Amino acid sequence: MRKIIIPFIAALLFCGCQKELRIDDSEGNSIMVLNAVPSAGKRAFVNFTNTHFFLDDNGSHPVDGAALTLYINGVPHTPNEISRCNYFFADTLREDDQLAIDITSPSGNVHAETYVPKFPGISALTPPSRWASPTFNFYYMPFKLSDHAGYKEYYSINVMQRDSGMHYDAWTHKYDTVDTVYNCYFAFIGDNIDITSNEVSPNVALADMLYSSLMFTDRRIEGQQNYLVELCIPIFKDTTEVVDSEHAFKHWYTVNVESITWDRMLYLISVARNNSMTSFFAEQEQPYSNVEGALGIFAGAARWQKIFDTDTVMEIPIPIPMAMPSEAVLKNAPRP
């Protein structure tokens, strides 16, 4: 009897109910979305679309019957080129341009305002250097930031890494082409800044924190010239193995320093908070929007960018920063 009962109980444990689930593919009510980041030296460009169902492979949906008018310093302009949901204007924007956009459509009216920030004042750029120890490596990149006096400014810093080359697959014994770009972490060394990023408490030493992006205002450095900014970018030896010289991997780092509007800063902070949520039960926040009558962001930015190839980076000796991040912080940086 026992020989019969035990298999019967095991069968009950491993059997389960099966139910067919059907996903409701109806889109419901779509919402208009306006996104634009006006920048000095570039043509005005606006993306205006409707939200769509996540299983819809047709991409963004244009807003039917939409009429856009962009006001540059009070002068109205209409798009001279339209490509699906993208609207291009002929005029090249300049620093301090005051912008407003009005959109009329059968779905409703949309309005937003912003301005074009000044380019961040970057000077006395020192070539990046590589510092190595038996346990960890990092790239050291200092530059000087000059804040515009009498002008409220907000800054954003992030670092992107690009890896390109032939990767050897140990399973197939073949080389595969790899070209990836991703956001990487960095340590920031600097005194007396007003951090608005939600990633760190102001009471914690900056040199012991790692950032995927850093945002701060000029409240404590207003009008200061040649403010020293030092970035330390961790290097991981085990991210990519070079098999031979013919298939050597190439690495580039792009350092972006942006002067942004307050609206854009709030938007970036709201997005960063959603991305940093680790709990499965955490409730997502609605990204910040300064658009009336729709979702999205209409906020200016001016970018300074430096790209360096790791093959040309100067090796030691280098001027090690006085407040160099601790070895534990750099070694424990999140892997890409």
N, C-alpha and C positions, 0 to 999 in steps of 0.2 A: 504493500500500500504506500509505504514511504517513497518507493522508487517512482510512483506515479504522481504523488502530490508535489514533490520538489520540481520536476520539469513543468508541471502545470502552473505553479506560482511564478517560475521564471518566465514563462510565456506571457503571463499577465503583466509582469513588470516591463517587458520589452515591447509589448504591443501598444499602439497609440491610436488616437482618433485622427482622422484625416478630413480636412475641410477645405474646399476650394474658396480662395479669397479673390475677390474682384476689386480692382482699383477703380474708383470713380474717376473717369477721364474727363469730366466736365471742368471747364476752366473757371466757372463762376464769374464774378465781376472782376474784370481787369482794372488795374490802376495805372494811371499815367506816371511816367518816371522821366525826370529831366536830370541829365548829368553833363557837367562841363567844368573844365579847369582852365580858364583863360590865362595865358602866359604872355609876357612881353616878348616881342620879336617873332611871334607866331600869328597865323591867321586865326580869327575867332572860329570856334568849332563847337557845335552843340549836338548831343545825342538825346533824342526825344522819342520815347517808345511807350508801349503798353506792356505790363507784366503778362507772362504767359505760363501755362501749365508746365511743370518740370519734365514731363514726358514728351512734350512737344518738340520734335526735331527740326521744326522750321525756323527756330531762332526767334529773335526779337520781332515784335509785331508793330508796324508803323501806326501812328495815330491818324486815322482818316480825317481829311479836311482840316488839318492843322495849319495855321498861318503864324509864322514867327517874325517878330520884329525885335532886333537888338539895338539898344540905344548906347552909343559910345559918346560919353560926355554930352548927353542930351540929344545927339544927332541920330535919327532913326536909320537903320540899315536892314535890308532884307537879304536872305540867302541867295548867293549866285550859283550855288551847286547843291543838289540834294541827292544823296545816295541811300535809299531805303530809309533808315532811321537817323541818318547823319546829315546835319545841315552845316554848310560851310559858308563863311562870309569872306568877301574879298579883302577887307581891310586888315592890315597887320597891327596888332595891339602894341601899346607902349606902356612904360612904367607910369603908374598913377592914373591910368585911364579909369574913369568911373563908368560902370556897366549896369545896365538893367535890361531884362528880357521880358517881353509880353507875348503870350501864346493864346490864341483863340482856337477853339475846336468845338465840334458838336458835343464832345464829352465834358467840356468845361473850360474855364480859363486858368492860365498859369502865370505866375509872376515871381521874379527873383531878382536880387541885386547883389553886386559885389564890386570889387576893384582889382586892379592889376598891381601886385606888390613890386617893390624895387628888388633888383637882383641882390643876393647876399654879397657883401663885400669880403671877398677872399683874397688874401695877399700872402707874400712871403712863404709860398708853398715849398716845403722840403720834400725831396723824393722819398717815397716809402722805403723802409728798411725792414730787414728780417732779423729777428732775434731768436736764437736757438739755444736750448739747454738739453741735457740728456733726457729730460722728462717731458718737456712741452716746447712748442714753438708759437710765435705770433708775429704778424706784420705790425709795424709801428708806423703810423702816418700822422704827422703833425701839420697843422696849417693855422693861419691867423685869420680871425673874423673881425671885421670892422663894422660896428653897428651905426646906422644912420641917425644922427642927432635930431631930436625933435620929431621923430617918426616912430610910431608904435609898430614893433615888428614881432613876428612869431616865427620860430625856426623848427625845422624837422630834419633829422639826420637818419639815413639808413644806408646799409651796405649790401650790395648784391654780388653774388659769386656766379661765374660762368665756367663750366667745365666742358671741354671739347676735345674729342680725340677718338681713339679706337680702344674699346674695352674688351679684354680677353675673357671669354666665358669658359670657365673650367669644366662645365658640363658638356657643352657642344664642341669645345676645343676650336672655337672660331672667334674672329674679331667682329664686334658690333660697333657701329658708329654711335657715339654718345655726344649729345649737345644739350646740356641742361643749364637753366638759370634759376637760382633760388635765393631767398633772403637769408643772410647769415648773421650770426650774433657778433657783437663787438663790445668792448669796454670803452667807456668814455672817461677821460681825465680832464677835469676842469674845476675851477673854484667859482663860487659866488654866482651861480645861475639859478634861475627860477624854473624848475622842472614842472611841467604840467602832465607828463605822461603818467598813466596809472600803474606803470610797472614797478615803481620804486617809491619808498617812503623818503621824504626830504631829510629824515634824520639818519639815513644810512649813507655811509661814505660812498661816493660815486664810483671810485676806483674798484670797489668790490662788487659792482653790479654789472650784469650783462644785459644788453638790449638787442631786440630785433629792430627797434626803431626808438628814437629819442626825440621828444618835443619839448621846447622850452621857450620862454618869452625873454624880451630884453629888459625886463623890469629892473634887474640888478646890474646890467651892463649897458644901460642906455647911453648911446653916444660914445662908448668906449672904442678906442682904436687898437688894432692889433691884439685882440684878445686871443690867447693861445688855446687852441683846441687840439687834443691828442686822442687818437683812436688806436686801440689795440685789437687786432682781429685774430682770433685763435686759428691755428693751423692743425689739421688732423692728419697724421702720417698715414693712417689706415683707410682714408676715404677712397683713394684710388691707387692701385699698384701699377707701376710702369713696367711692362714686360720687357720691352727692348726699345732702342732708340728710334727704330722705324715707326713704332706705334706709340710714341710718347704722348702723354696727355698734356694739354695746355690749360692753364688756369688764368682767369682774369677776375679782377675785383673792380666794382664800380661804386664809388663813394658819392652819394647824393646829398647835397645840402640845399634845402629849400627855404625860401622866405614865403610864408603862407599867410592867409587871412585867418582871423579868429574862427570863422565858420568852418573853414577846412580843418583847423586843428581839432575842433569839437567832433567833426565827422570822423577823423582818423582815430581819435581816442575811443569813440563809440565802437568802431570796427575792431580796434585792438582788444577791447574788452570782450567782445563776442568770440574772437579767435583764441583768447587766452583761457576761456572757460574749460575746466577739466572735468567737472562733475557731469555725469549723464543727466542728472535731474535739474541742472542749472537752466533757468529760463533766459532765452535769448532776448537782448534788448533791441528796440527799434533803432537803427542807425540814425544819427542826427541828420536833420534836413533843414535847410533854410529856404525851401521852395514852397510857395503858397499855391494850393490847389493840386499838388502832386507830391510824389516822393522824389528823393535824389538830392544832389548837392550842386550848387552853382557858386563856386568859390575859386578865387585866383591863386596862382602860385608862380614863383620864379625860381628856377633850378640852376645851381652850379653843380657840375659833374666832373669827376676825375676818374679815368680808367687807367689801371696799370696792369701790366703783364708780369706775372710772378717770375718769369725767366730773366727779366731785366732788373729785378729788385736788388738793391745793394745789400750785401751780407754784412755781418759784424766786422769791425766794431761800429756801434751806433750809439747815439746819445740816449741812454736809458732814462725814461721819465722819472722824476723824483718820486711820484706817487704811483709807481707801477702797480697794476692789479696783482693781487695775490696769486701765487701759482695754483692754488686750489680752485680759484674762480675760473682761470683760463683752462685748466685741465678738465673741469666739469661742465664746460660749455655744451649746450644742447647740440647734438649732431644734426647736420642737414638731412 
